[in-house]
Amino acid sequence: MSVPVDLADLREELERYAPSCHLCSVGDDLRPHVVAVTPTWDGDRLTAPAGRSTLANAAGRPAVALLWSPPGPGAYSLIVDGDAVVAPPSDGGEGRIWIRPTSAIRHRPAPAAARPRRPAPDAAAG
């Protein structure tokens, strides 16, 4: 069950969530790379320190996602897709990533009554 979030309301929406989230990028091998970050606003972009793998991934494939866990039982997760720009580490410091949000949704599983029933997988088949 997903509910779109207007990007104009994203700052206010983020106040309902913990400061930390997960940043998802994609490596050269097309596998996901997920790290914990605590982004802050810098103008109309979110920014956070980033390590070598995240910086390399975002430089090559700038489409990234941020995922905030639900603030409580039954609440929605928040998923923000965005386009990343990176700055590599300088003088032994940390690298940095900036993410311009392109879309956002609140998401949670549909109530059990609304989910279609699926047969259990056949363990012998697989």
C-alpha positions in Angstrom: 0.0 0.0 0.0 1.7 3.2 -1.2 0.8 6.8 -0.7 2.6 9.5 -2.8 4.2 12.3 -1.0 4.3 15.7 -2.7 8.0 16.8 -2.8 6.9 20.3 -1.6 5.8 18.5 1.7 8.9 16.3 2.0 10.7 18.4 4.7 7.6 18.4 6.9 7.1 14.7 6.2 10.7 13.9 7.3 10.1 15.4 10.7 7.9 12.4 11.5 10.8 10.0 11.0 14.1 9.2 12.8 17.1 11.2 11.5 18.8 8.1 10.2 17.8 6.1 7.1 19.3 3.7 4.6 20.9 4.9 1.4 20.6 2.4 -1.5 22.9 2.6 -4.5 23.9 0.1 -7.2 27.5 -1.2 -7.8 29.3 -2.0 -11.0 28.1 -5.6 -10.6 24.5 -4.3 -10.5 24.1 -5.5 -6.9 22.5 -3.2 -4.3 24.7 -1.5 -1.8 22.9 -0.3 1.4 24.4 1.9 4.1 23.0 3.8 7.1 23.2 7.6 6.8 21.9 10.6 8.7 21.1 13.1 5.9 20.5 16.8 6.4 19.0 19.4 4.1 21.3 21.6 2.0 19.0 23.9 0.0 16.6 21.6 -1.9 18.9 18.5 -1.6 19.6 16.0 1.1 23.3 15.5 1.9 25.4 13.0 4.0 28.9 11.8 4.4 29.6 8.8 2.2 32.2 6.0 1.8 34.2 4.9 -1.2 31.7 2.3 -2.5 28.7 4.6 -2.2 30.5 7.5 -3.9 31.7 5.2 -6.7 28.2 3.7 -7.2 26.5 7.1 -7.2 29.1 8.6 -9.6 28.4 5.8 -12.1 24.7 5.4 -11.5 23.2 8.5 -9.8 19.7 7.1 -9.3 19.6 6.3 -5.6 17.0 5.7 -2.9 16.7 6.6 0.8 14.5 4.5 3.0 13.3 5.5 6.5 11.8 2.8 8.7 8.3 3.3 10.0 8.1 5.5 13.1 6.0 2.9 14.9 3.9 -0.3 14.5 1.4 0.0 11.6 3.0 3.2 10.4 4.4 3.8 6.9 8.1 3.6 5.7 9.2 6.5 3.7 11.0 5.9 0.4 12.6 8.9 -1.4 14.1 8.4 -4.9 16.6 10.9 -6.1 19.5 11.9 -8.3 22.9 12.0 -6.6 26.0 14.2 -7.0 29.2 13.2 -5.2 32.3 14.9 -3.9 35.2 12.6 -3.2 37.2 12.8 0.0 39.8 15.5 0.2 42.7 15.9 2.6 41.8 12.6 4.4 38.3 13.8 5.1 35.0 12.1 4.2 33.4 12.1 0.8 29.9 13.6 0.5 26.8 12.8 -1.4 24.0 15.2 -2.3 20.6 13.8 -3.4 17.9 15.8 -5.2 14.6 14.1 -4.5 12.7 13.1 -7.6 9.8 11.3 -6.0 8.6 10.1 -2.5 6.1 7.6 -1.2 5.0 6.3 2.2 4.7 2.5 2.0 3.5 -0.4 4.2 2.1 -3.8 3.6 -1.6 -3.9 2.7 -3.9 -5.2 5.5 -4.1 -9.0 5.5 -7.7 -8.9 4.3 -6.7 -6.9 1.2 -3.8 -9.2 0.2 -4.5 -11.9 -2.4 -3.9 -15.4 -1.0 -1.0 -17.2 -2.7 -0.4 -20.9 -2.4 2.7 -21.9 -0.4 5.7 -22.7 -2.5 6.4 -26.3 -3.1 9.6 -27.0 -1.2 10.3 -30.1 -3.3 10.2 -28.1 -6.5 12.9 -25.9 -5.7 
